């Protein structure tokens, strides 16, 4: 049986890390696509040359031709521009919308059966645009953000509690931006919810609030340190977890930017929600109950995403 084919659209910082992780985990053969000549070819060759040392069986190739992604089972999109210090994700809207148009058309022409994971920012609006331009079923086009935001939250919590990151679960909803909603009630250490841990004296409400805010600012913290680009190791690991869930039909419950029409009181919007990912793509959006204060935070986040999508509708990507 042939190995699955994974197409990475964008061979920059995240794209290269995705290729390395996909190869090490033997998820399939990898095609790296980029408009920059030599970059995808160089990264593919470099990673392939690590194969004998790492001991993986996966073919890697780099290309500047969309025809080479033909028949891909998974496409992960990082094409575009990352932010620099002082920029918000939303500042990338116009330029990355234009990129989503060409990427969407490339996927539509050459890999219409793929499960497509968008990472390009501003995430929720870009995944909406990618679905529009590719015309693929909404359940096969998703955005990666929640897994990363939850991973950041889990990491900070594990430091606060001095416990293994493996035992910390976290739940983050809403758009991938300043209004994201880390849900403390649904976040736990080995099943013990965070509010209970505050009562047990493991931390204080003030410290927990500070960790929630650090999670919201997690991307900006790294941009501020790197100065030349944004995070790429943890974003790549997060998207690989989603790709693996699809390729191996794992039915994982992962938060991601999915098309929601009916659940959580929403009708027709891409936003971060809990989903089940399996061989069918987004197989289910999990319709959780929110308390009044949680619902208010989620509504605010949904409104921010709606505003960005409306802004996209007003931009002609040919002129962006
Ligand atoms: P970077 O290293 O600049 O790579 C982007 C690549 O896209 C470059 O190699 C470009 O040549 C390529 N590219 C530009 N235009 C096109 C095009 N039209 N077709 C194909 N390739 C093109 O950036 P990066 O890998 O660090 O980040 C990529 C994107 O991910 C940015 O938009 C970031 O803001 C975003 N990002 C999202 C998250 C989320 O959690 C959602 C986290 C971190 C970064």
py3Dmol code that shows the C-alpha trace and the ligand (Angstrom):
import py3Dmol

protein = """\
ATOM      1  CA  UNK A   1       0.000   0.000   0.000  1.00  0.00           C
ATOM      2  CA  UNK A   2       1.365   3.422  -0.930  1.00  0.00           C
ATOM      3  CA  UNK A   3       2.326   5.778   1.878  1.00  0.00           C
ATOM      4  CA  UNK A   4       0.023   8.764   2.476  1.00  0.00           C
ATOM      5  CA  UNK A   5       1.071  11.978   0.724  1.00  0.00           C
ATOM      6  CA  UNK A   6       1.438  15.155   2.761  1.00  0.00           C
ATOM      7  CA  UNK A   7       1.705  18.457   0.905  1.00  0.00           C
ATOM      8  CA  UNK A   8       3.109  21.422   2.811  1.00  0.00           C
ATOM      9  CA  UNK A   9       2.189  24.704   1.138  1.00  0.00           C
ATOM     10  CA  UNK A  10       4.789  27.145   2.406  1.00  0.00           C
ATOM     11  CA  UNK A  11       8.310  25.977   3.190  1.00  0.00           C
ATOM     12  CA  UNK A  12       9.305  28.644   5.687  1.00  0.00           C
ATOM     13  CA  UNK A  13       9.916  28.208   9.402  1.00  0.00           C
ATOM     14  CA  UNK A  14       6.745  26.252  10.140  1.00  0.00           C
ATOM     15  CA  UNK A  15       6.772  24.417   6.789  1.00  0.00           C
ATOM     16  CA  UNK A  16      10.299  23.096   7.317  1.00  0.00           C
ATOM     17  CA  UNK A  17       9.505  22.001  10.877  1.00  0.00           C
ATOM     18  CA  UNK A  18       6.323  20.278   9.672  1.00  0.00           C
ATOM     19  CA  UNK A  19       8.327  18.357   7.068  1.00  0.00           C
ATOM     20  CA  UNK A  20      10.861  17.248   9.661  1.00  0.00           C
ATOM     21  CA  UNK A  21       8.208  16.103  12.143  1.00  0.00           C
ATOM     22  CA  UNK A  22       6.113  14.330   9.470  1.00  0.00           C
ATOM     23  CA  UNK A  23       9.203  12.423   8.325  1.00  0.00           C
ATOM     24  CA  UNK A  24      10.387  11.511  11.831  1.00  0.00           C
ATOM     25  CA  UNK A  25       6.888  10.286  12.695  1.00  0.00           C
ATOM     26  CA  UNK A  26       6.664   8.444   9.340  1.00  0.00           C
ATOM     27  CA  UNK A  27       3.242   9.937   8.613  1.00  0.00           C
ATOM     28  CA  UNK A  28       3.838   9.688   4.879  1.00  0.00           C
ATOM     29  CA  UNK A  29       5.803  11.072   1.947  1.00  0.00           C
ATOM     30  CA  UNK A  30       6.235  14.829   2.013  1.00  0.00           C
ATOM     31  CA  UNK A  31       6.078  17.428  -0.762  1.00  0.00           C
ATOM     32  CA  UNK A  32       7.198  20.926   0.236  1.00  0.00           C
ATOM     33  CA  UNK A  33       5.811  23.677  -2.018  1.00  0.00           C
ATOM     34  CA  UNK A  34       6.849  27.336  -1.980  1.00  0.00           C
ATOM     35  CA  UNK A  35       7.083  30.210  -4.431  1.00  0.00           C
ATOM     36  CA  UNK A  36      10.664  30.873  -3.300  1.00  0.00           C
ATOM     37  CA  UNK A  37      12.947  28.991  -5.672  1.00  0.00           C
ATOM     38  CA  UNK A  38      15.367  26.618  -3.966  1.00  0.00           C
ATOM     39  CA  UNK A  39      13.908  26.906  -0.453  1.00  0.00           C
ATOM     40  CA  UNK A  40      11.573  23.892  -0.589  1.00  0.00           C
ATOM     41  CA  UNK A  41      14.119  21.873  -2.575  1.00  0.00           C
ATOM     42  CA  UNK A  42      16.910  22.691  -0.116  1.00  0.00           C
ATOM     43  CA  UNK A  43      14.838  21.926   2.979  1.00  0.00           C
ATOM     44  CA  UNK A  44      13.498  18.672   1.508  1.00  0.00           C
ATOM     45  CA  UNK A  45      17.009  17.476   0.650  1.00  0.00           C
ATOM     46  CA  UNK A  46      18.408  18.502   4.033  1.00  0.00           C
ATOM     47  CA  UNK A  47      15.654  16.638   5.907  1.00  0.00           C
ATOM     48  CA  UNK A  48      15.935  13.591   3.597  1.00  0.00           C
ATOM     49  CA  UNK A  49      19.642  13.476   4.436  1.00  0.00           C
ATOM     50  CA  UNK A  50      18.752  13.206   8.148  1.00  0.00           C
ATOM     51  CA  UNK A  51      16.796  10.034   7.344  1.00  0.00           C
ATOM     52  CA  UNK A  52      19.658   7.549   7.653  1.00  0.00           C
ATOM     53  CA  UNK A  53      20.534   9.004  11.065  1.00  0.00           C
ATOM     54  CA  UNK A  54      16.963   9.306  12.329  1.00  0.00           C
ATOM     55  CA  UNK A  55      16.025   5.997  10.722  1.00  0.00           C
ATOM     56  CA  UNK A  56      12.814   7.011   8.968  1.00  0.00           C
ATOM     57  CA  UNK A  57      11.285   5.813   5.706  1.00  0.00           C
ATOM     58  CA  UNK A  58       9.703   8.779   3.962  1.00  0.00           C
ATOM     59  CA  UNK A  59      10.359  10.422   0.604  1.00  0.00           C
ATOM     60  CA  UNK A  60      10.780  14.200   0.631  1.00  0.00           C
ATOM     61  CA  UNK A  61      10.807  16.555  -2.313  1.00  0.00           C
ATOM     62  CA  UNK A  62      10.639  20.291  -2.784  1.00  0.00           C
ATOM     63  CA  UNK A  63       8.846  22.023  -5.614  1.00  0.00           C
ATOM     64  CA  UNK A  64       7.633  25.337  -7.041  1.00  0.00           C
ATOM     65  CA  UNK A  65       4.969  23.592  -9.142  1.00  0.00           C
ATOM     66  CA  UNK A  66       1.478  22.933  -7.756  1.00  0.00           C
ATOM     67  CA  UNK A  67       1.193  19.882 -10.049  1.00  0.00           C
ATOM     68  CA  UNK A  68       3.526  18.066  -7.637  1.00  0.00           C
ATOM     69  CA  UNK A  69       0.971  18.150  -4.797  1.00  0.00           C
ATOM     70  CA  UNK A  70      -1.405  16.040  -6.944  1.00  0.00           C
ATOM     71  CA  UNK A  71      -3.369  13.507  -4.970  1.00  0.00           C
ATOM     72  CA  UNK A  72      -2.205  14.742  -1.556  1.00  0.00           C
ATOM     73  CA  UNK A  73      -4.101  13.230   1.382  1.00  0.00           C
ATOM     74  CA  UNK A  74      -3.283  16.163   3.662  1.00  0.00           C
ATOM     75  CA  UNK A  75      -2.302  19.753   2.825  1.00  0.00           C
ATOM     76  CA  UNK A  76      -0.944  22.001   5.567  1.00  0.00           C
ATOM     77  CA  UNK A  77      -0.896  25.662   4.597  1.00  0.00           C
ATOM     78  CA  UNK A  78       1.640  28.095   6.067  1.00  0.00           C
ATOM     79  CA  UNK A  79       2.162  30.178   2.926  1.00  0.00           C
ATOM     80  CA  UNK A  80       2.166  33.900   3.587  1.00  0.00           C
ATOM     81  CA  UNK A  81       3.785  36.368   5.886  1.00  0.00           C
ATOM     82  CA  UNK A  82       4.299  36.101   9.673  1.00  0.00           C
ATOM     83  CA  UNK A  83       4.121  39.121  11.969  1.00  0.00           C
ATOM     84  CA  UNK A  84       6.987  41.159  13.298  1.00  0.00           C
ATOM     85  CA  UNK A  85       7.223  42.887  16.689  1.00  0.00           C
ATOM     86  CA  UNK A  86       4.515  45.538  17.051  1.00  0.00           C
ATOM     87  CA  UNK A  87       2.224  43.895  14.479  1.00  0.00           C
ATOM     88  CA  UNK A  88      -1.036  42.182  15.326  1.00  0.00           C
ATOM     89  CA  UNK A  89      -2.137  39.071  13.459  1.00  0.00           C
ATOM     90  CA  UNK A  90      -4.890  41.171  11.888  1.00  0.00           C
ATOM     91  CA  UNK A  91      -2.300  43.431  10.203  1.00  0.00           C
ATOM     92  CA  UNK A  92      -1.549  40.482   7.907  1.00  0.00           C
ATOM     93  CA  UNK A  93      -5.089  40.316   6.531  1.00  0.00           C
ATOM     94  CA  UNK A  94      -4.726  41.876   3.075  1.00  0.00           C
ATOM     95  CA  UNK A  95      -1.406  40.349   2.093  1.00  0.00           C
ATOM     96  CA  UNK A  96      -2.240  36.846   3.294  1.00  0.00           C
ATOM     97  CA  UNK A  97      -5.723  36.950   1.737  1.00  0.00           C
ATOM     98  CA  UNK A  98      -4.057  37.254  -1.651  1.00  0.00           C
ATOM     99  CA  UNK A  99      -1.856  34.262  -0.805  1.00  0.00           C
ATOM    100  CA  UNK A 100      -4.930  32.206   0.257  1.00  0.00           C
ATOM    101  CA  UNK A 101      -6.481  32.841  -3.159  1.00  0.00           C
ATOM    102  CA  UNK A 102      -3.552  31.314  -5.039  1.00  0.00           C
ATOM    103  CA  UNK A 103      -3.148  28.472  -2.532  1.00  0.00           C
ATOM    104  CA  UNK A 104      -6.885  27.682  -2.555  1.00  0.00           C
ATOM    105  CA  UNK A 105      -6.910  27.553  -6.346  1.00  0.00           C
ATOM    106  CA  UNK A 106      -3.800  25.324  -6.355  1.00  0.00           C
ATOM    107  CA  UNK A 107      -5.383  22.858  -3.927  1.00  0.00           C
ATOM    108  CA  UNK A 108      -8.683  22.893  -5.806  1.00  0.00           C
ATOM    109  CA  UNK A 109      -6.916  22.011  -9.064  1.00  0.00           C
ATOM    110  CA  UNK A 110      -4.511  19.378  -7.744  1.00  0.00           C
ATOM    111  CA  UNK A 111      -5.577  18.001  -4.349  1.00  0.00           C
ATOM    112  CA  UNK A 112      -9.364  18.359  -4.060  1.00  0.00           C
ATOM    113  CA  UNK A 113      -9.700  15.281  -1.835  1.00  0.00           C
ATOM    114  CA  UNK A 114      -7.208  16.438   0.784  1.00  0.00           C
ATOM    115  CA  UNK A 115      -7.822  17.283   4.430  1.00  0.00           C
ATOM    116  CA  UNK A 116      -6.587  20.873   4.556  1.00  0.00           C
ATOM    117  CA  UNK A 117      -5.137  22.441   7.698  1.00  0.00           C
ATOM    118  CA  UNK A 118      -4.566  26.198   7.569  1.00  0.00           C
ATOM    119  CA  UNK A 119      -2.016  27.864   9.855  1.00  0.00           C
ATOM    120  CA  UNK A 120      -1.594  31.211   8.086  1.00  0.00           C
ATOM    121  CA  UNK A 121      -2.719  34.229  10.141  1.00  0.00           C
ATOM    122  CA  UNK A 122      -5.062  35.877  10.904  1.00  0.00           C
ATOM    123  CA  UNK A 123      -6.129  32.281  11.330  1.00  0.00           C
ATOM    124  CA  UNK A 124      -9.913  32.240  11.543  1.00  0.00           C
ATOM    125  CA  UNK A 125     -10.367  34.599   8.585  1.00  0.00           C
ATOM    126  CA  UNK A 126      -7.709  32.855   6.488  1.00  0.00           C
ATOM    127  CA  UNK A 127      -9.257  29.416   6.929  1.00  0.00           C
ATOM    128  CA  UNK A 128     -12.587  30.907   5.850  1.00  0.00           C
ATOM    129  CA  UNK A 129     -10.895  32.385   2.762  1.00  0.00           C
ATOM    130  CA  UNK A 130      -9.087  29.131   1.982  1.00  0.00           C
ATOM    131  CA  UNK A 131     -12.364  27.203   2.032  1.00  0.00           C
ATOM    132  CA  UNK A 132     -13.984  29.809  -0.228  1.00  0.00           C
ATOM    133  CA  UNK A 133     -11.154  29.785  -2.769  1.00  0.00           C
ATOM    134  CA  UNK A 134     -10.613  26.007  -2.740  1.00  0.00           C
ATOM    135  CA  UNK A 135     -14.303  25.110  -2.783  1.00  0.00           C
ATOM    136  CA  UNK A 136     -13.538  21.976  -0.730  1.00  0.00           C
ATOM    137  CA  UNK A 137     -16.197  20.704   1.715  1.00  0.00           C
ATOM    138  CA  UNK A 138     -16.179  22.794   4.904  1.00  0.00           C
ATOM    139  CA  UNK A 139     -15.558  19.673   7.009  1.00  0.00           C
ATOM    140  CA  UNK A 140     -12.272  19.086   5.150  1.00  0.00           C
ATOM    141  CA  UNK A 141     -10.842  22.600   5.634  1.00  0.00           C
ATOM    142  CA  UNK A 142      -9.826  23.538   9.173  1.00  0.00           C
ATOM    143  CA  UNK A 143      -7.543  25.902  11.017  1.00  0.00           C
ATOM    144  CA  UNK A 144      -4.877  25.049  13.569  1.00  0.00           C
ATOM    145  CA  UNK A 145      -4.906  27.316  16.610  1.00  0.00           C
ATOM    146  CA  UNK A 146      -6.691  25.683  19.545  1.00  0.00           C
ATOM    147  CA  UNK A 147      -4.201  22.830  19.887  1.00  0.00           C
ATOM    148  CA  UNK A 148      -1.364  25.385  20.070  1.00  0.00           C
ATOM    149  CA  UNK A 149      -3.176  27.761  22.419  1.00  0.00           C
ATOM    150  CA  UNK A 150      -4.116  24.831  24.683  1.00  0.00           C
ATOM    151  CA  UNK A 151      -0.518  23.547  24.580  1.00  0.00           C
ATOM    152  CA  UNK A 152       0.748  26.945  25.719  1.00  0.00           C
ATOM    153  CA  UNK A 153      -1.834  27.003  28.519  1.00  0.00           C
ATOM    154  CA  UNK A 154      -0.865  23.423  29.514  1.00  0.00           C
ATOM    155  CA  UNK A 155       2.817  24.305  29.567  1.00  0.00           C
ATOM    156  CA  UNK A 156       2.325  27.360  31.793  1.00  0.00           C
ATOM    157  CA  UNK A 157       0.025  25.407  34.128  1.00  0.00           C
ATOM    158  CA  UNK A 158       2.523  22.558  34.454  1.00  0.00           C
ATOM    159  CA  UNK A 159       5.171  25.093  35.517  1.00  0.00           C
ATOM    160  CA  UNK A 160       2.830  26.644  38.075  1.00  0.00           C
ATOM    161  CA  UNK A 161       1.831  23.284  39.576  1.00  0.00           C
ATOM    162  CA  UNK A 162       5.212  21.562  39.100  1.00  0.00           C
ATOM    163  CA  UNK A 163       3.544  18.554  37.494  1.00  0.00           C
ATOM    164  CA  UNK A 164       4.111  16.757  34.217  1.00  0.00           C
ATOM    165  CA  UNK A 165       2.729  18.501  31.151  1.00  0.00           C
ATOM    166  CA  UNK A 166       1.270  15.117  30.200  1.00  0.00           C
ATOM    167  CA  UNK A 167      -1.176  15.296  33.111  1.00  0.00           C
ATOM    168  CA  UNK A 168      -2.454  18.780  32.302  1.00  0.00           C
ATOM    169  CA  UNK A 169      -5.379  19.108  29.915  1.00  0.00           C
ATOM    170  CA  UNK A 170      -6.673  22.448  28.725  1.00  0.00           C
ATOM    171  CA  UNK A 171      -9.547  23.801  26.754  1.00  0.00           C
ATOM    172  CA  UNK A 172      -9.305  26.945  24.644  1.00  0.00           C
ATOM    173  CA  UNK A 173     -12.157  28.239  22.500  1.00  0.00           C
ATOM    174  CA  UNK A 174     -12.851  31.157  20.211  1.00  0.00           C
ATOM    175  CA  UNK A 175     -10.754  32.992  17.661  1.00  0.00           C
ATOM    176  CA  UNK A 176      -6.967  32.798  17.579  1.00  0.00           C
ATOM    177  CA  UNK A 177      -6.374  36.315  18.805  1.00  0.00           C
ATOM    178  CA  UNK A 178      -6.523  38.553  21.802  1.00  0.00           C
ATOM    179  CA  UNK A 179     -10.101  37.466  22.490  1.00  0.00           C
ATOM    180  CA  UNK A 180      -9.393  33.719  22.687  1.00  0.00           C
ATOM    181  CA  UNK A 181     -11.183  32.012  25.566  1.00  0.00           C
ATOM    182  CA  UNK A 182      -9.111  29.673  27.776  1.00  0.00           C
ATOM    183  CA  UNK A 183     -11.792  27.792  29.760  1.00  0.00           C
ATOM    184  CA  UNK A 184     -10.526  27.113  33.271  1.00  0.00           C
ATOM    185  CA  UNK A 185     -13.570  25.039  34.257  1.00  0.00           C
ATOM    186  CA  UNK A 186     -12.805  22.513  31.508  1.00  0.00           C
ATOM    187  CA  UNK A 187      -9.034  22.513  32.108  1.00  0.00           C
ATOM    188  CA  UNK A 188      -7.614  20.003  34.565  1.00  0.00           C
ATOM    189  CA  UNK A 189      -4.669  18.316  36.196  1.00  0.00           C
ATOM    190  CA  UNK A 190      -5.411  14.600  35.804  1.00  0.00           C
ATOM    191  CA  UNK A 191      -9.135  15.384  35.821  1.00  0.00           C
ATOM    192  CA  UNK A 192      -9.145  17.889  38.724  1.00  0.00           C
ATOM    193  CA  UNK A 193     -10.605  21.148  37.306  1.00  0.00           C
ATOM    194  CA  UNK A 194      -8.587  24.344  37.779  1.00  0.00           C
ATOM    195  CA  UNK A 195     -11.185  26.065  40.029  1.00  0.00           C
ATOM    196  CA  UNK A 196     -10.923  23.063  42.395  1.00  0.00           C
ATOM    197  CA  UNK A 197      -7.130  23.384  42.391  1.00  0.00           C
ATOM    198  CA  UNK A 198      -7.507  27.035  43.446  1.00  0.00           C
ATOM    199  CA  UNK A 199      -9.749  25.894  46.325  1.00  0.00           C
ATOM    200  CA  UNK A 200      -7.183  23.230  47.223  1.00  0.00           C
ATOM    201  CA  UNK A 201      -4.529  25.953  47.516  1.00  0.00           C
ATOM    202  CA  UNK A 202      -2.418  24.751  44.559  1.00  0.00           C
ATOM    203  CA  UNK A 203      -2.536  28.266  43.137  1.00  0.00           C
ATOM    204  CA  UNK A 204      -4.432  31.522  43.565  1.00  0.00           C
ATOM    205  CA  UNK A 205      -7.093  33.039  41.339  1.00  0.00           C
ATOM    206  CA  UNK A 206      -4.743  35.954  40.603  1.00  0.00           C
ATOM    207  CA  UNK A 207      -1.984  33.633  39.435  1.00  0.00           C
ATOM    208  CA  UNK A 208      -4.459  31.674  37.331  1.00  0.00           C
ATOM    209  CA  UNK A 209      -5.731  34.902  35.735  1.00  0.00           C
ATOM    210  CA  UNK A 210      -2.131  35.852  34.916  1.00  0.00           C
ATOM    211  CA  UNK A 211      -1.550  32.462  33.273  1.00  0.00           C
ATOM    212  CA  UNK A 212      -4.730  32.883  31.204  1.00  0.00           C
ATOM    213  CA  UNK A 213      -3.466  36.273  30.033  1.00  0.00           C
ATOM    214  CA  UNK A 214      -0.006  34.877  29.254  1.00  0.00           C
ATOM    215  CA  UNK A 215      -1.710  32.208  27.137  1.00  0.00           C
ATOM    216  CA  UNK A 216      -3.631  34.881  25.216  1.00  0.00           C
ATOM    217  CA  UNK A 217      -0.353  36.744  24.660  1.00  0.00           C
ATOM    218  CA  UNK A 218       1.631  33.559  23.960  1.00  0.00           C
ATOM    219  CA  UNK A 219       2.255  34.316  20.287  1.00  0.00           C
ATOM    220  CA  UNK A 220       3.294  37.929  20.934  1.00  0.00           C
ATOM    221  CA  UNK A 221       5.701  36.812  23.692  1.00  0.00           C
ATOM    222  CA  UNK A 222       7.613  34.700  21.173  1.00  0.00           C
ATOM    223  CA  UNK A 223       7.484  37.357  18.437  1.00  0.00           C
ATOM    224  CA  UNK A 224       8.978  39.798  20.951  1.00  0.00           C
ATOM    225  CA  UNK A 225      11.830  37.417  21.737  1.00  0.00           C
ATOM    226  CA  UNK A 226      12.606  36.253  18.187  1.00  0.00           C
ATOM    227  CA  UNK A 227      12.190  39.719  16.611  1.00  0.00           C
ATOM    228  CA  UNK A 228      12.430  38.310  13.073  1.00  0.00           C
ATOM    229  CA  UNK A 229       9.325  36.124  12.884  1.00  0.00           C
ATOM    230  CA  UNK A 230       6.839  34.155  14.946  1.00  0.00           C
ATOM    231  CA  UNK A 231       6.681  30.804  16.739  1.00  0.00           C
ATOM    232  CA  UNK A 232       7.213  27.701  14.639  1.00  0.00           C
ATOM    233  CA  UNK A 233       8.123  24.612  16.682  1.00  0.00           C
ATOM    234  CA  UNK A 234       4.926  24.397  18.744  1.00  0.00           C
ATOM    235  CA  UNK A 235       2.658  25.494  15.846  1.00  0.00           C
ATOM    236  CA  UNK A 236       4.139  22.743  13.650  1.00  0.00           C
ATOM    237  CA  UNK A 237       3.793  20.089  16.369  1.00  0.00           C
ATOM    238  CA  UNK A 238       0.156  21.113  16.858  1.00  0.00           C
ATOM    239  CA  UNK A 239      -0.747  20.821  13.168  1.00  0.00           C
ATOM    240  CA  UNK A 240       1.020  17.454  12.948  1.00  0.00           C
ATOM    241  CA  UNK A 241      -1.192  16.192  15.806  1.00  0.00           C
ATOM    242  CA  UNK A 242      -4.258  17.165  13.743  1.00  0.00           C
ATOM    243  CA  UNK A 243      -2.879  15.582  10.546  1.00  0.00           C
ATOM    244  CA  UNK A 244      -2.096  12.370  12.406  1.00  0.00           C
ATOM    245  CA  UNK A 245      -5.634  12.258  13.842  1.00  0.00           C
ATOM    246  CA  UNK A 246      -6.998  12.403  10.291  1.00  0.00           C
ATOM    247  CA  UNK A 247      -4.535   9.987   8.656  1.00  0.00           C
ATOM    248  CA  UNK A 248      -4.911   7.376  11.415  1.00  0.00           C
ATOM    249  CA  UNK A 249      -8.656   7.901  11.962  1.00  0.00           C
ATOM    250  CA  UNK A 250      -7.938   8.511  15.638  1.00  0.00           C
ATOM    251  CA  UNK A 251     -11.221  10.334  16.439  1.00  0.00           C
ATOM    252  CA  UNK A 252      -9.239  12.777  18.587  1.00  0.00           C
ATOM    253  CA  UNK A 253     -11.140  15.518  20.399  1.00  0.00           C
ATOM    254  CA  UNK A 254      -9.099  18.569  19.462  1.00  0.00           C
ATOM    255  CA  UNK A 255      -9.949  22.258  19.497  1.00  0.00           C
ATOM    256  CA  UNK A 256      -9.588  23.756  16.047  1.00  0.00           C
ATOM    257  CA  UNK A 257     -11.036  26.463  13.835  1.00  0.00           C
ATOM    258  CA  UNK A 258     -13.890  24.548  12.244  1.00  0.00           C
ATOM    259  CA  UNK A 259     -16.994  25.484  10.300  1.00  0.00           C
ATOM    260  CA  UNK A 260     -19.791  25.706  12.869  1.00  0.00           C
ATOM    261  CA  UNK A 261     -23.355  25.716  11.680  1.00  0.00           C
ATOM    262  CA  UNK A 262     -25.830  24.853  14.411  1.00  0.00           C
ATOM    263  CA  UNK A 263     -23.656  24.019  17.428  1.00  0.00           C
ATOM    264  CA  UNK A 264     -22.860  26.516  20.217  1.00  0.00           C
ATOM    265  CA  UNK A 265     -25.609  28.810  18.973  1.00  0.00           C
ATOM    266  CA  UNK A 266     -23.640  29.669  15.827  1.00  0.00           C
ATOM    267  CA  UNK A 267     -24.800  29.628  12.254  1.00  0.00           C
ATOM    268  CA  UNK A 268     -22.122  29.491   9.604  1.00  0.00           C
ATOM    269  CA  UNK A 269     -18.759  30.704  10.881  1.00  0.00           C
ATOM    270  CA  UNK A 270     -15.183  29.404  11.199  1.00  0.00           C
ATOM    271  CA  UNK A 271     -14.089  29.710  14.817  1.00  0.00           C
ATOM    272  CA  UNK A 272     -12.235  27.707  17.449  1.00  0.00           C
ATOM    273  CA  UNK A 273     -14.419  24.950  18.885  1.00  0.00           C
ATOM    274  CA  UNK A 274     -13.921  21.416  20.206  1.00  0.00           C
ATOM    275  CA  UNK A 275     -14.092  18.926  17.341  1.00  0.00           C
ATOM    276  CA  UNK A 276     -13.621  15.241  16.640  1.00  0.00           C
ATOM    277  CA  UNK A 277     -11.043  14.622  13.904  1.00  0.00           C
ATOM    278  CA  UNK A 278     -11.032  11.261  12.153  1.00  0.00           C
ATOM    279  CA  UNK A 279     -10.908   9.837   8.636  1.00  0.00           C
ATOM    280  CA  UNK A 280     -13.975  11.907   7.730  1.00  0.00           C
ATOM    281  CA  UNK A 281     -12.180  15.154   8.555  1.00  0.00           C
ATOM    282  CA  UNK A 282     -14.146  17.174  11.102  1.00  0.00           C
ATOM    283  CA  UNK A 283     -16.558  14.441  12.089  1.00  0.00           C
ATOM    284  CA  UNK A 284     -18.303  16.358  14.847  1.00  0.00           C
ATOM    285  CA  UNK A 285     -18.360  19.749  16.507  1.00  0.00           C
ATOM    286  CA  UNK A 286     -18.802  19.174  20.234  1.00  0.00           C
ATOM    287  CA  UNK A 287     -21.670  21.313  21.462  1.00  0.00           C
ATOM    288  CA  UNK A 288     -20.621  22.135  25.032  1.00  0.00           C
ATOM    289  CA  UNK A 289     -22.595  24.174  27.534  1.00  0.00           C
ATOM    290  CA  UNK A 290     -21.136  27.527  28.474  1.00  0.00           C
ATOM    291  CA  UNK A 291     -21.881  29.536  31.603  1.00  0.00           C
ATOM    292  CA  UNK A 292     -23.033  33.121  31.205  1.00  0.00           C
ATOM    293  CA  UNK A 293     -19.560  34.653  31.698  1.00  0.00           C
ATOM    294  CA  UNK A 294     -17.958  32.088  29.383  1.00  0.00           C
ATOM    295  CA  UNK A 295     -20.634  32.668  26.769  1.00  0.00           C
ATOM    296  CA  UNK A 296     -19.982  36.427  26.918  1.00  0.00           C
ATOM    297  CA  UNK A 297     -16.252  35.925  26.329  1.00  0.00           C
ATOM    298  CA  UNK A 298     -16.977  33.474  23.495  1.00  0.00           C
ATOM    299  CA  UNK A 299     -19.496  35.879  21.883  1.00  0.00           C
ATOM    300  CA  UNK A 300     -16.903  38.662  21.992  1.00  0.00           C
ATOM    301  CA  UNK A 301     -14.375  36.410  20.286  1.00  0.00           C
ATOM    302  CA  UNK A 302     -16.904  35.312  17.651  1.00  0.00           C
ATOM    303  CA  UNK A 303     -17.682  38.985  16.952  1.00  0.00           C
ATOM    304  CA  UNK A 304     -13.974  39.710  16.436  1.00  0.00           C
ATOM    305  CA  UNK A 305     -13.754  36.844  13.916  1.00  0.00           C
ATOM    306  CA  UNK A 306     -16.924  38.039  12.145  1.00  0.00           C
ATOM    307  CA  UNK A 307     -15.354  41.491  11.824  1.00  0.00           C
ATOM    308  CA  UNK A 308     -12.254  40.035  10.156  1.00  0.00           C
ATOM    309  CA  UNK A 309     -14.279  37.932   7.732  1.00  0.00           C
ATOM    310  CA  UNK A 310     -16.347  40.992   6.799  1.00  0.00           C
ATOM    311  CA  UNK A 311     -13.084  42.890   6.226  1.00  0.00           C
ATOM    312  CA  UNK A 312     -11.921  40.076   3.903  1.00  0.00           C
ATOM    313  CA  UNK A 313     -15.137  40.342   1.901  1.00  0.00           C
ATOM    314  CA  UNK A 314     -14.356  44.018   1.330  1.00  0.00           C
ATOM    315  CA  UNK A 315     -10.859  43.340  -0.046  1.00  0.00           C
ATOM    316  CA  UNK A 316     -10.157  42.504  -3.677  1.00  0.00           C
ATOM    317  CA  UNK A 317      -7.259  39.977  -3.358  1.00  0.00           C
ATOM    318  CA  UNK A 318      -6.093  40.989  -6.819  1.00  0.00           C
ATOM    319  CA  UNK A 319      -5.366  44.468  -5.420  1.00  0.00           C
ATOM    320  CA  UNK A 320      -4.194  43.469  -1.915  1.00  0.00           C
TER     321      UNK A 320
END
"""
ligand_1 = """\
44
LIG
P 7.758 32.118 7.030
O 8.961 31.462 7.623
O 7.894 33.500 6.507
O 7.244 31.170 5.858
C 6.214 31.544 4.994
C 6.554 30.961 3.636
O 5.449 31.232 2.764
C 7.792 31.594 2.990
O 8.741 30.577 2.698
C 7.251 32.244 1.722
O 8.139 32.150 0.610
C 5.999 31.428 1.475
N 5.019 32.078 0.615
C 4.685 33.399 0.563
N 3.741 33.584 -0.380
C 3.461 32.349 -0.906
C 2.567 31.893 -1.905
N 1.767 32.732 -2.558
N 2.544 30.575 -2.176
C 3.358 29.706 -1.520
N 4.238 30.086 -0.571
C 4.283 31.402 -0.276
O 6.547 32.110 8.072
P 6.202 31.010 9.188
O 6.367 29.654 8.615
O 6.900 31.363 10.440
O 4.647 31.351 9.421
C 3.711 31.093 8.410
C 2.341 31.643 8.784
O 1.854 30.989 9.952
C 2.308 33.152 9.108
O 1.158 33.741 8.524
C 2.201 33.171 10.617
O 1.574 34.365 11.090
C 1.349 31.960 10.852
N 1.372 31.424 12.215
C 0.206 30.964 12.720
C 0.158 30.424 13.985
C -1.135 29.922 14.541
O -1.179 29.474 15.648
C -2.346 30.002 13.742
C 1.330 30.350 14.756
C 2.517 30.822 14.205
C 2.531 31.356 12.920
"""
view = py3Dmol.view(width=600, height=400)
view.addModel(protein, "pdb")
view.setStyle({"model": 0}, {"cartoon": {"style": "trace"}})
view.addModel(ligand_1, "xyz")
view.setStyle({"model": 1}, {"stick": {}})
view.zoomTo()
view.show()
